[in-house]
Amino acid sequence: MRPLFERARENLRNRRVLAVMAGKGGVGKSVIAAFLAIVKKAPLIDLDLFGMAAPKLFGVAGRLHEVGKEGIEPIEVGGVKIFSVGGIVGDRYVVLPGASQGGVVEALLAFAKLGNAREVVIDMPPGMGEELLSLHRITDFAPIVVTTPSAASYKVVKHLVDYLLELGKRPVAVVMNMAYVRCNGAVIYPFGRGNEVKKLADTHRIPLIEVPIDPQLEEYIGQIYRYRGPVYEVVQRFSLESNYAAF
Amino acid sequence: MHEWSLALSIVQSLDKWAFQQGVEVRRVAVSVPSVSQLDVEILKEAFDMLKQDSRLAKATLEVKVRTPRYKCRSCGHEFGQEEVDAQIKALMQSYGEEYPLHLIPELAPTFIRCPKCGSHDIEAELSIKIEEVETI
């Protein structure tokens, strides 16, 4: 018997687990996950064991978690409680063989002190590796799939959606990030209109959320909780609208 | 301090299992990897405190500290704890009380390198397991 696996399952029981994921890296899922956690005032668990973007976005990279009798204390910033392997190893790289990754995921989910949070946001790593399999073993998560309009991203994300549907987990939303940018009153689509992404969402009756590019966002890396621009506004709007209650 | 949260994990998971089986637990044997540097006495003390009012109330905890064998997946070198003791010691000095393998021993390949080729691509059994359970 693996006590940490059992504890991880117990720790997430009766909580809604929103897992923000993408088959591909660089599509902005950590940013979406961060805003979702801010809007929902939910704990943010960073399962991107190698990227560890959450501490960087919130400006707490290198800060270590305190550990108490009941588990790992969150690093709290901007009203968000963050849990990350970055808070255990500090400001250094993580390299792990596949067999070790599941144990790390289980330990983080077992010991994270989530308090009375009814919802938890998880920032997943790119790809469909051990972290995704581990999360599936541990909890009945609700996937939120992030992509860009680019055909390169779509083809990867389609495989992820196919896999999730096979598991019986219809994504609660497809987020088409970097969908457009407003420039001098015009709307520009630098990565195309994302018609294939729209078709994918439509075919499976998954709500589609189009998120704009905001060049100002870069200035908030390290203090993302202060940003209230159009990217945040879209995530907030769709989180609150009744049509997207699942999101 | 982490010994308490680990003890809680052991008690909670076994209490649930014992309830499902309709039994009470008399003895538990847990194995932990030596790299975790867990304090066995604190772990037992925490277990004895936390087991009250559970199906483990009469249980004793036995802790086996396992010395891992490592294998480098890059060069094939197999080695024991003694060949990485210096690396572990340096890691403990570097992190002090926040020694990361205390909390998550599976992170060992991030910090330990093969003594022969220097690769981090090493494998070992580093999980914490309940090995044996005796019931009443």
Interface residues (C-beta under 8 A of the other chain):
Chain A: M1 R2 P3 L4 E6 R7 E10 L64 V67 G68 K69 E70 G71 I72 V85 I88 V89 G90 R92 Y93 V94 V95 L96 P97 A99 S100 Q101 G103 V104 A107 L108 A110 F111
Chain B: M1 H2 W4 S5 L6 L8 S9 I10 Q12 S13 L14 K16 W17 V30 A46 R73 Y95 E98 P100 L103 I104 P105 E106 L107 A108 P109 T110 H120 D121 I122 E123 L126 S127 I128 K129 I130 V133
